[in-house]
Amino acid sequence: MYHAFGVRNMECTSITVGKKASADGSVITSHTDDSHRTRTNMLVEKAADHKKGDMVTMYKRQWAKKVEGKMDRYENIEIGEIPQVRHTYQFLNTAYPCVNEKQLAIGESTFGGRPELKSDDGLIDCQRLCMLMLQRCTTAREAIKMAGELLEKYGWNDAGECLTIADKNEVWHFEVLGPGKDKVGAVWAAQRVPDDHISVNANASRIRRIDLNDKDFFMASKNVYSLAEENGWWDKTQGEFEFAYAYAPSSRTSIACSRREWRVFNLLAPSLKLDPNAENFPFSVKPDTLVSVADLVKVFKDYYEGTEYDMRQSLTVTDKDGKTIISPMANPFMKNDELKMLKINGAWGWRFERNIAVHFTVYGTIIQCRGWLPDEIGALCWFALDNIASSIYVPIYANVTDLPSEYKTDGRETGFSRSSAWWCFNRLGTLTAQRWGDMHKVVDAVWNPMQEQFFEDQLATDKTAITLYNKKDRTGAIRTLTEFTSKCGNEALNAAWETGDKLWTIFDGQW
């Protein structure tokens, strides 16, 4: 059965892993920023001390006016200030700031929620809240508590969002919406993922029943029940309160969301045999085997290959041996006009599935918080640009002092440029999709061994850095991490340019 699709159902996917569910004891959060407008670069924002009375400027995102020669993008408009704290931590500043020097990490997924909850009177949006959490906090619980206090005072001005917040010990899902038009505040709930479980958010509210007496697993705003009652979204005489159905019911009836939830659980816990057409799944599940970063890379590259939901399945040809195969011209990232032209039957007269991997991903992160290591070494972000299915995750330690210039350059500002890493990977992904069945094999032959090498080299780099750190050479340890990060980033960049060049010619003249 197909449910409604909507713009808010298409934007991001986050997977979380508790420390007893991961292969090495990491607590993991992740994020694909699936957007046509967010900036494409990563910056290192250094730790800083501030004077009493300093303020932090708050911004509101809006679509930038179309300018010839410029890509579609967001622009930030100043809307106010809030007081600064005396010290802020270093963090990696992606479009949605993602990890700090103290091993606090954040993923994100928009779920929209009831439109009447949106307020333009608040000062804090999703990107600013991520920044404030990473600048000021060291644990997930501290970040959620601070968010509640700031939002109550200064207000949330964004749509419904889920932040997946991890630290060295645990990971939480924090779902937040506005308080209603012309009001300042927010309504929110947070649920902890059990240590031996995994969870997912795929643009739908997933927190349902909450037990605020169980403080180890639930938190919520003071108005979490009253706001729903006041608006007639919950009648306590009619049944138990469910956050998702009170505040974001339409997100729970979108197959674009629930199918991804199913796929993540199906790939990591296939023994559960969950129904791919179900409206709801458990908030979290125990994986069949411990989950590694390599496992998550495979999940984020997924497009339902081998299932009935693979959009290519009806596009077949006969090969040279007389066998019926999926056409090499078919790709899992077809646009709406392609689907219509090819008459792939489905929800709207053509067949559409919202894959986990999509062509409009700007970047992806898989972040490990590793409590057995010093903070200087333990916070590790695996970072990929553009469509994950045709990209590679590069290791970036949160405490690096710098990044290669190409990764710091926003491709939306430059237009196509070799100075922007995002354009390099976007070019490769665009080319690969033109003849996916053949070209992705060429790309995989480059990325798969390189990804494995990055995993191996990263472990060796850990050991070198730990040796230096234990000798009280913190500066040398961080220099080692910075040099390794830059080396991997440049290797991936060069390989992406070379592979893109190869794709221009390797299939030239084929009939």
Secondary structure per residue as TSV (DSSP state, phi and psi in degrees):
chain	resnum	aa	ss	phi	psi
A	1	M	-	360.0	136.2
A	2	Y	-	-103.1	133.8
A	3	H	-	-103.9	-171.1
A	4	A	-	-71.0	145.1
A	5	F	-	-106.3	153.7
A	6	G	-	-155.8	160.7
A	7	V	G	-56.0	-40.7
A	8	R	G	-70.0	-11.3
A	9	N	G	-90.7	6.0
A	10	M	S	-116.3	-0.6
A	11	E	S	-92.5	-42.6
A	12	C	E	-152.2	156.7
A	13	T	E	-131.2	136.4
A	14	S	E	-131.0	133.9
A	15	I	E	-119.6	136.5
A	16	T	E	-122.2	149.4
A	17	V	E	-137.9	124.2
A	18	G	-	-73.0	161.8
A	19	K	T	-66.8	-25.4
A	20	K	T	-91.2	-1.2
A	21	A	T	-103.0	-10.8
A	22	S	B	-93.1	154.9
A	23	A	S	-67.2	-29.5
A	24	D	S	-117.3	5.9
A	25	G	S	91.1	3.0
A	26	S	-	-66.3	149.3
A	27	V	E	-95.4	131.3
A	28	I	E	-126.3	135.1
A	29	T	E	-126.3	167.5
A	30	S	E	-158.7	173.8
A	31	H	E	-169.6	134.8
A	32	T	E	-112.6	121.2
A	33	D	E	-85.9	93.5
A	34	D	E	-96.5	88.1
A	35	S	-	-146.9	151.7
A	36	H	S	-96.2	0.1
A	37	R	S	-132.6	-16.9
A	38	T	S	-72.9	157.8
A	39	R	-	-67.0	158.2
A	40	T	-	-107.0	-0.9
A	41	N	-	-104.9	170.5
A	42	M	-	-125.2	137.4
A	43	L	E	-125.0	151.8
A	44	V	E	-97.6	112.6
A	45	E	E	-96.1	115.5
A	46	K	-	-74.6	154.8
A	47	A	-	-61.6	151.6
A	48	A	E	-153.0	151.8
A	49	D	E	-102.0	146.3
A	50	H	-	-129.7	155.0
A	51	K	-	-86.7	153.4
A	52	K	T	-58.1	132.4
A	53	G	T	94.5	-8.7
A	54	D	-	-63.9	150.0
A	55	M	E	-123.2	158.8
A	56	V	E	-114.2	126.2
A	57	T	E	-74.8	134.0
A	58	M	E	-103.1	144.8
A	59	Y	E	-127.1	157.3
A	60	K	E	-119.0	131.4
A	61	R	E	-78.1	140.1
A	62	Q	E	-146.6	158.9
A	63	W	E	-66.5	129.9
A	64	A	-	-73.0	147.4
A	65	K	-	-63.3	143.8
A	66	K	-	-66.7	125.4
A	67	V	-	-122.5	132.0
A	68	E	T	-58.1	130.3
A	69	G	T	89.5	-7.8
A	70	K	-	-110.4	145.1
A	71	M	-	-78.2	161.0
A	72	D	S	-57.9	137.5
A	73	R	-	-163.6	167.5
A	74	Y	E	-89.6	155.6
A	75	E	E	-128.6	152.2
A	76	N	E	-102.4	129.8
A	77	I	E	-111.2	127.9
A	78	E	E	-64.6	132.4
A	79	I	E	-129.0	-3.9
A	80	G	E	160.2	-170.5
A	81	E	E	-140.5	154.3
A	82	I	E	-131.6	158.0
A	83	P	E	-63.4	141.6
A	84	Q	-	-83.9	157.5
A	85	V	-	-95.3	168.8
A	86	R	S	-70.8	-30.4
A	87	H	E	-140.1	136.5
A	88	T	E	-121.0	145.0
A	89	Y	-	-85.4	157.1
A	90	Q	-	-68.3	143.4
A	91	F	E	-150.5	159.2
A	92	L	E	-86.7	119.5
A	93	N	E	-101.1	86.9
A	94	T	-	-89.7	-178.8
A	95	A	S	-51.8	-41.7
A	96	Y	S	-111.2	102.0
A	97	P	-	-46.1	136.7
A	98	C	-	-119.1	-30.4
A	99	V	E	-160.1	145.0
A	100	N	E	-115.0	177.4
A	101	E	T	-66.6	-16.9
A	102	K	T	-97.2	11.3
A	103	Q	S	70.9	36.0
A	104	L	-	-100.8	128.4
A	105	A	E	-134.0	150.8
A	106	I	E	-138.0	132.9
A	107	G	E	-109.8	172.8
A	108	E	E	-149.6	147.6
A	109	S	E	-155.9	125.2
A	110	T	E	-82.3	134.4
A	111	F	E	-122.1	-2.5
A	112	G	E	80.5	-77.6
A	113	G	-	81.8	-174.8
A	114	R	-	-62.5	124.7
A	115	P	G	-62.7	-27.4
A	116	E	G	-70.5	-9.6
A	117	L	G	-82.9	-16.4
A	118	K	-	-66.1	129.5
A	119	S	-	-124.8	136.5
A	120	D	S	-95.4	5.3
A	121	D	S	-90.6	-12.7
A	122	G	-	-78.7	166.0
A	123	L	S	-105.4	-11.9
A	124	I	B	-116.3	126.1
A	125	D	-	-108.4	-176.5
A	126	C	H	-64.1	-46.3
A	127	Q	H	-64.2	-40.6
A	128	R	H	-67.5	-36.6
A	129	L	H	-66.3	-41.4
A	130	C	H	-57.6	-45.1
A	131	M	H	-60.8	-46.7
A	132	L	H	-63.6	-40.4
A	133	M	H	-60.0	-46.6
A	134	L	H	-72.9	-32.5
A	135	Q	H	-72.0	-29.5
A	136	R	H	-116.7	-11.8
A	137	C	-	-125.3	158.7
A	138	T	S	-120.4	-15.1
A	139	T	S	-132.2	161.2
A	140	A	H	-64.2	-43.1
A	141	R	H	-63.4	-41.3
A	142	E	H	-62.5	-41.4
A	143	A	H	-64.2	-42.1
A	144	I	H	-67.0	-42.9
A	145	K	H	-62.0	-45.4
A	146	M	H	-62.6	-41.5
A	147	A	H	-59.7	-44.8
A	148	G	H	-58.5	-42.9
A	149	E	H	-68.6	-45.7
A	150	L	H	-65.4	-40.9
A	151	L	H	-70.1	-35.0
A	152	E	H	-63.1	-36.8
A	153	K	H	-85.3	-43.9
A	154	Y	H	-107.5	-19.3
A	155	G	-	90.2	146.6
A	156	W	B	-97.1	130.4
A	157	N	-	-117.6	16.9
A	158	D	S	-109.1	178.2
A	159	A	-	-75.9	180.0
A	160	G	E	-65.4	130.6
A	161	E	E	-133.4	148.5
A	162	C	E	-113.4	124.1
A	163	L	E	-106.8	127.8
A	164	T	E	-101.7	105.4
A	165	I	E	-110.1	119.9
A	166	A	E	-118.5	150.1
A	167	D	-	-134.9	-162.8
A	168	K	S	-70.1	-14.7
A	169	N	S	-120.2	-29.1
A	170	E	-	-156.2	167.7
A	171	V	E	-135.7	138.4
A	172	W	E	-124.1	152.6
A	173	H	E	-105.5	123.6
A	174	F	E	-114.6	112.5
A	175	E	E	-109.4	129.0
A	176	V	E	-139.5	142.2
A	177	L	E	-137.9	169.9
A	178	G	-	-72.7	169.2
A	179	P	-	-90.1	-7.2
A	180	G	-	122.3	155.8
A	181	K	T	-55.2	136.9
A	182	D	T	66.5	18.6
A	183	K	-	-117.4	156.3
A	184	V	-	-112.0	129.2
A	185	G	-	145.8	-154.1
A	186	A	-	-169.4	163.0
A	187	V	E	-125.5	135.1
A	188	W	E	-154.3	160.7
A	189	A	E	-144.9	151.5
A	190	A	E	-134.9	138.5
A	191	Q	E	-131.7	135.1
A	192	R	E	-86.4	140.2
A	193	V	E	-82.5	125.0
A	194	P	-	-53.7	148.5
A	195	D	T	-58.3	-30.3
A	196	D	T	-99.5	19.4
A	197	H	-	-120.0	166.2
A	198	I	E	-119.2	158.8
A	199	S	E	-145.3	177.4
A	200	V	E	-153.3	147.1
A	201	N	E	-128.6	128.4
A	202	A	S	-132.3	57.4
A	203	N	S	72.6	22.9
A	204	A	S	-135.8	142.2
A	205	S	-	-62.5	132.6
A	206	R	-	-121.1	-7.6
A	207	I	-	-82.1	121.8
A	208	R	-	-111.5	-95.2
A	209	R	-	-79.2	136.4
A	210	I	-	-122.8	144.4
A	211	D	-	-124.2	94.7
A	212	L	T	-73.1	-6.9
A	213	N	T	-77.1	-21.5
A	214	D	-	-93.5	81.9
A	215	K	T	-70.3	-13.2
A	216	D	T	-79.8	-14.4
A	217	F	T	-129.4	-11.1
A	218	F	E	-139.4	143.1
A	219	M	E	-141.6	158.6
A	220	A	E	-162.7	162.5
A	221	S	-	-72.5	159.5
A	222	K	T	-60.1	-29.8
A	223	N	T	-97.1	14.8
A	224	V	T	-60.5	-35.2
A	225	Y	T	-90.3	-45.0
A	226	S	H	-63.9	-37.9
A	227	L	H	-63.9	-39.5
A	228	A	H	-67.2	-39.8
A	229	E	H	-65.7	-45.0
A	230	E	H	-60.1	-33.2
A	231	N	T	-95.3	2.7
A	232	G	T	74.3	22.4
A	233	W	S	-93.2	-9.2
A	234	W	-	-152.9	131.3
A	235	D	-	-117.7	112.0
A	236	K	T	-64.2	-15.1
A	237	T	T	-82.3	-10.8
A	238	Q	T	-102.0	-11.1
A	239	G	S	158.4	174.0
A	240	E	-	-72.1	144.6
A	241	F	-	-66.7	134.8
A	242	E	-	-130.5	116.5
A	243	F	H	-55.2	-49.2
A	244	A	H	-59.8	-42.7
A	245	Y	H	-79.9	-20.7
A	246	A	H	-76.1	-43.4
A	247	Y	H	-111.8	-17.6
A	248	A	-	-148.1	55.2
A	249	P	G	-64.1	-34.0
A	250	S	G	-67.4	-27.6
A	251	S	G	-67.0	-24.3
A	252	R	G	-82.8	-5.7
A	253	T	G	-114.7	22.6
A	254	S	-	-104.9	120.0
A	255	I	H	-67.5	-24.5
A	256	A	H	-62.4	-27.4
A	257	C	H	-91.5	-54.0
A	258	S	H	-66.3	-31.1
A	259	R	H	-65.3	-38.4
A	260	R	H	-67.1	-40.1
A	261	E	H	-56.6	-48.2
A	262	W	H	-58.5	-45.3
A	263	R	H	-64.5	-41.3
A	264	V	H	-60.5	-48.4
A	265	F	H	-66.7	-36.8
A	266	N	H	-66.8	-35.9
A	267	L	H	-75.1	-34.9
A	268	L	H	-101.4	-17.1
A	269	A	-	-141.9	59.6
A	270	P	G	-61.7	-23.9
A	271	S	G	-63.3	-19.4
A	272	L	G	-71.9	-23.4
A	273	K	-	49.9	51.7
A	274	L	-	-70.8	151.9
A	275	D	-	-78.7	118.3
A	276	P	T	-65.4	-14.4
A	277	N	T	-103.9	8.0
A	278	A	-	-69.1	151.3
A	279	E	S	-80.1	-33.6
A	280	N	-	-131.4	148.6
A	281	F	-	-129.0	166.1
A	282	P	-	-56.5	148.6
A	283	F	S	-56.5	-40.2
A	284	S	E	-147.6	158.7
A	285	V	E	-139.2	160.6
A	286	K	-	-87.1	124.1
A	287	P	-	-69.9	154.9
A	288	D	S	-64.6	-36.3
A	289	T	S	-135.8	160.7
A	290	L	-	-60.9	142.0
A	291	V	B	-98.2	127.0
A	292	S	-	-102.8	168.1
A	293	V	H	-60.7	-38.0
A	294	A	H	-60.1	-37.8
A	295	D	H	-62.7	-42.6
A	296	L	H	-68.6	-34.9
A	297	V	H	-57.2	-45.2
A	298	K	H	-62.6	-40.5
A	299	V	H	-64.1	-44.6
A	300	F	H	-71.1	-16.8
A	301	K	T	-87.3	-0.2
A	302	D	-	-76.3	142.3
A	303	Y	-	-139.0	37.0
A	304	Y	-	66.0	23.2
A	305	E	T	-58.0	134.3
A	306	G	T	86.2	2.4
A	307	T	S	-119.3	170.2
A	308	E	T	-70.9	-8.0
A	309	Y	T	-95.5	2.7
A	310	D	-	-69.3	117.9
A	311	M	T	-66.5	-11.4
A	312	R	T	-87.9	-10.3
A	313	Q	T	-61.5	-28.8
A	314	S	T	-91.8	-1.1
A	315	L	-	-97.7	84.5
A	316	T	E	-113.7	156.7
A	317	V	E	-138.9	170.7
A	318	T	E	-100.7	126.3
A	319	D	-	-82.9	-176.9
A	320	K	T	-65.9	-18.0
A	321	D	T	-96.3	4.8
A	322	G	S	84.7	9.1
A	323	K	-	-89.0	146.1
A	324	T	E	-84.0	121.9
A	325	I	E	-131.9	162.3
A	326	I	E	-65.5	132.8
A	327	S	-	-60.1	136.4
A	328	P	T	-64.4	-17.6
A	329	M	T	-78.5	-21.1
A	330	A	-	-72.1	139.6
A	331	N	-	-136.2	154.0
A	332	P	T	-82.4	9.5
A	333	F	T	-123.5	34.8
A	334	M	-	-66.8	141.2
A	335	K	-	-81.2	168.6
A	336	N	H	-58.1	-41.1
A	337	D	H	-67.0	-33.1
A	338	E	H	-66.9	-42.8
A	339	L	H	-62.4	-41.4
A	340	K	H	-65.2	-45.8
A	341	M	H	-60.0	-40.1
A	342	L	H	-84.6	-4.4
A	343	K	T	54.5	48.8
A	344	I	-	-82.6	108.9
A	345	N	-	-68.2	143.7
A	346	G	S	177.4	-145.6
A	347	A	T	-54.9	-47.2
A	348	W	T	-112.7	29.7
A	349	G	S	95.0	-8.0
A	350	W	S	-140.8	163.9
A	351	R	-	-92.8	122.3
A	352	F	-	-131.5	132.4
A	353	E	-	-126.4	135.9
A	354	R	-	-87.7	97.8
A	355	N	-	-65.4	165.7
A	356	I	S	-69.0	-48.8
A	357	A	S	-83.5	130.7
A	358	V	-	-138.7	157.0
A	359	H	T	-71.8	-18.0
A	360	F	T	-97.8	15.2
A	361	T	E	-66.4	133.1
A	362	V	E	-86.2	-49.0
A	363	Y	E	-156.8	163.7
A	364	G	E	-134.3	148.0
A	365	T	E	-128.9	144.2
A	366	I	E	-127.9	114.9
A	367	I	E	-115.1	125.9
A	368	Q	E	-101.9	127.2
A	369	C	E	-107.6	116.4
A	370	R	-	-119.3	94.8
A	371	G	T	-67.7	-17.1
A	372	W	T	-81.3	-4.8
A	373	L	S	-112.5	156.1
A	374	P	-	-58.8	150.8
A	375	D	H	-56.2	-34.5
A	376	E	H	-58.8	-28.1
A	377	I	H	-110.5	-28.7
A	378	G	H	-71.1	-30.4
A	379	A	E	-83.5	113.6
A	380	L	E	-132.8	122.0
A	381	C	E	-108.5	121.3
A	382	W	E	-90.7	122.7
A	383	F	E	-124.5	124.6
A	384	A	E	-123.7	148.4
A	385	L	E	-113.4	141.6
A	386	D	S	67.6	-161.9
A	387	N	-	-54.4	118.7
A	388	I	G	-62.0	-30.5
A	389	A	G	-64.8	-21.6
A	390	S	G	-122.0	23.3
A	391	S	-	-125.8	-174.1
A	392	I	-	-139.8	145.4
A	393	Y	-	-90.0	124.4
A	394	V	E	-102.1	135.3
A	395	P	E	-76.6	128.3
A	396	I	E	-131.5	114.2
A	397	Y	E	-75.9	141.5
A	398	A	T	-67.6	-19.7
A	399	N	T	-99.6	13.7
A	400	V	-	-61.9	154.3
A	401	T	S	-90.4	-17.1
A	402	D	-	-164.3	169.4
A	403	L	-	-131.3	158.5
A	404	P	-	-55.9	143.9
A	405	S	H	-58.2	-33.0
A	406	E	H	-63.8	-31.0
A	407	Y	H	-78.9	-18.5
A	408	K	H	-90.6	-7.3
A	409	T	S	-94.5	125.2
A	410	D	-	-81.5	112.9
A	411	G	H	-65.9	-20.7
A	412	R	H	-72.1	-25.9
A	413	E	H	-82.8	-36.3
A	414	T	H	-83.6	-23.4
A	415	G	-	69.1	-178.0
A	416	F	S	-55.3	126.5
A	417	S	-	-159.6	141.0
A	418	R	T	-73.4	-7.1
A	419	S	T	-83.3	-5.9
A	420	S	-	-114.4	121.9
A	421	A	H	-61.5	-37.2
A	422	W	H	-59.7	-40.2
A	423	W	H	-64.5	-34.1
A	424	C	H	-60.4	-49.2
A	425	F	H	-75.4	-32.0
A	426	N	H	-64.9	-41.7
A	427	R	H	-60.0	-45.8
A	428	L	H	-64.1	-44.1
A	429	G	H	-64.3	-39.7
A	430	T	H	-64.7	-43.8
A	431	L	H	-64.3	-44.1
A	432	T	H	-61.2	-35.4
A	433	A	G	-71.1	-15.0
A	434	Q	G	-70.4	-28.8
A	435	R	G	-146.0	63.7
A	436	W	H	-54.1	-44.1
A	437	G	H	-57.8	-31.7
A	438	D	H	-99.5	-43.8
A	439	M	H	-71.2	-33.8
A	440	H	H	-66.6	-24.2
A	441	K	H	-68.3	-36.7
A	442	V	H	-66.3	-43.3
A	443	V	H	-65.9	-44.7
A	444	D	H	-60.7	-35.6
A	445	A	H	-65.0	-23.3
A	446	V	H	-87.2	-49.8
A	447	W	H	-74.9	-39.7
A	448	N	H	-59.3	-50.5
A	449	P	H	-68.2	-33.0
A	450	M	H	-67.6	-39.6
A	451	Q	H	-62.2	-43.4
A	452	E	H	-61.8	-39.4
A	453	Q	H	-65.8	-39.3
A	454	F	H	-60.3	-42.7
A	455	F	H	-59.8	-46.3
A	456	E	H	-65.6	-46.3
A	457	D	H	-67.3	-31.8
A	458	Q	H	-65.1	-40.4
A	459	L	H	-65.0	-39.7
A	460	A	H	-65.8	-37.5
A	461	T	H	-65.3	-40.4
A	462	D	H	-51.7	-48.8
A	463	K	H	-62.4	-43.3
A	464	T	H	-62.5	-44.6
A	465	A	H	-66.0	-39.2
A	466	I	H	-63.9	-41.6
A	467	T	H	-58.4	-46.5
A	468	L	H	-64.7	-42.9
A	469	Y	H	-62.0	-42.0
A	470	N	H	-68.0	-20.4
A	471	K	T	-90.0	13.2
A	472	K	T	69.0	18.5
A	473	D	-	-100.7	70.1
A	474	R	H	-62.1	-40.5
A	475	T	H	-61.7	-43.0
A	476	G	H	-65.4	-37.2
A	477	A	H	-63.2	-45.7
A	478	I	H	-69.3	-33.8
A	479	R	H	-62.4	-41.0
A	480	T	H	-60.2	-44.3
A	481	L	H	-65.2	-41.3
A	482	T	H	-64.8	-44.4
A	483	E	H	-65.0	-39.2
A	484	F	H	-66.9	-43.7
A	485	T	H	-58.0	-47.2
A	486	S	H	-65.0	-39.9
A	487	K	H	-59.9	-49.0
A	488	C	H	-65.2	-41.9
A	489	G	H	-59.7	-44.1
A	490	N	H	-69.7	-37.5
A	491	E	H	-62.3	-44.4
A	492	A	H	-64.9	-41.1
A	493	L	H	-62.5	-48.3
A	494	N	H	-62.6	-40.6
A	495	A	H	-65.9	-35.8
A	496	A	H	-67.3	-42.3
A	497	W	H	-63.4	-45.6
A	498	E	H	-64.5	-41.0
A	499	T	H	-68.6	-38.0
A	500	G	H	-60.7	-43.8
A	501	D	H	-59.9	-40.6
A	502	K	H	-63.4	-39.5
A	503	L	H	-66.3	-26.0
A	504	W	H	-61.9	-29.4
A	505	T	H	-117.4	-23.4
A	506	I	H	-65.1	-30.3
A	507	F	T	-107.5	12.5
A	508	D	T	-62.3	130.1
A	509	G	T	85.6	2.5
A	510	Q	-	-70.3	144.4
A	511	W	-	-107.1	360.0
